[in-house]
Amino acid sequence: MNNKLLGIVLIVVGMALALWGYNVFDSAGAQFSRALNGDTPIEAWLGMVGGVICIAVGLGKIR
């Protein structure tokens, strides 16, 4: 039961982290930066990739 609870928490945290990363990626400052020099903020990548990793680990804990 403890692993399932940890898995659910990881999925929820991962979803929030991925959403935060996407919001950073889609922000006006990030769009302006991408238009000028093509760089994406590292916070966006860390949020989206970290969120997907948390979701994958959480799904593994549930099963």
N, C-alpha and C positions, 0 to 999 in steps of 0.2 A: 504494500500500500504506500509506503514511503517513497518508492521510486516513481510511482504514478503521480503522486503529488508534486514531486520535483520536476517531472516531465511536463506537467501542466503549467507550472510556474515558468519553466524555461520557454515554453511555447508562447506564453503571454508576454514575457519579457522580450523574446525575439521578435514578436510582431510589433511591439512598441518601438524597439530599436530600429527595425527595418523601416517603419513609418517615419520615424524621426530622420533617418538617413535620407529617405526620399524627399522629405520636406526641405532639408538642407540643400539637396541636389536641385530642387525646383524653385529655390528662393531667388529673389531678384538679383541679389549680389552674386550668386553663383552663375546665373544666366549671363550677367554682364561680364563676369570673369571668363566664362566659356566663349563668349562672343569676341572678346579681345585677344585672348591668348590660348584658348582651347583647354585650359586647366580646369579640372573638377576638384572641389575642395576635398581634402583627405577625410574630413569628418563625414561627408556623404558616403564615401566608399566604406569607411569603417562601420558606419551605422547599418548600411544595407547588407554588407557581407557578414558582419557580426550577428545581425538579426537572423539571416538565413542559417548560419551555423548553430545559433541557439535553438532555432526551430527544429533543425535536423537532429540535434542531440536530444531535444525534448521528445520528439517522436520516437526516437530509439529507446528512451527510458519508459515510455508508455507501453511499448510492445513487449 
